[in-house]
Amino acid sequence: PLQDTELQLEENLFVPDISVVCSDTKTTKQRIVSAPLMVVEILSQSSMSRDYIYKLNAYKRLGIKEYWIVDGVAKIIIVHHFGDEDETVSFSGDDILKSFVFPEVEIELNKIFV
């Protein structure tokens, strides 16, 4: 796995915590050069407003299909699906998170947030 891999979309440069790319033609050793299917950002106090507002709008505009915001303090994961009809779902407690773009992915939140 690559660490601190940059995501370059148009003139924008991001460093997501996790990116899911299903084609190696979209990557170099340190840079993803087209929209990944999914991006995950893990909130920190310093990045909160940027992740919730700026990156949310940018990722949607730039063609990313699914964006997860993980808040370890509040023990919640917010999943934004950008498709024909945008959808946002929050998961917490004993919920089982289900991905829109990878329907076989199911994560029991009570096993992540202890």
HUKA-V892548 format. One record per backbone hydrogen bond with DSSP energy under -0.5 kcal/mol. CO is the residue of the C=O (numbers start at 0). NH is the residue of the N-H. If there is no record, write none. Layout:
BEGIN
co | nh
CO | NH
CO | NH
END
This chain:
BEGIN
co | nh
5 | 7
5 | 31
6 | 8
6 | 13
8 | 11
11 | 8
13 | 6
17 | 39
18 | 20
19 | 36
19 | 37
22 | 25
23 | 26
25 | 32
25 | 33
29 | 5
30 | 27
30 | 32
31 | 7
35 | 64
36 | 64
36 | 65
37 | 19
38 | 67
39 | 16
39 | 17
40 | 42
40 | 69
43 | 46
43 | 47
46 | 50
47 | 51
48 | 52
48 | 53
49 | 54
50 | 55
52 | 56
53 | 57
54 | 58
55 | 59
56 | 60
57 | 61
58 | 63
59 | 62
64 | 81
65 | 38
66 | 79
67 | 40
67 | 69
68 | 70
68 | 77
69 | 42
69 | 71
70 | 74
70 | 75
74 | 92
75 | 70
76 | 78
76 | 90
77 | 68
77 | 79
78 | 80
78 | 88
79 | 66
79 | 81
80 | 82
80 | 86
86 | 80
88 | 78
90 | 76
91 | 94
94 | 96
94 | 108
96 | 106
101 | 98
101 | 104
103 | 105
104 | 98
106 | 96
106 | 108
107 | 110
108 | 111
108 | 112
111 | 113
END
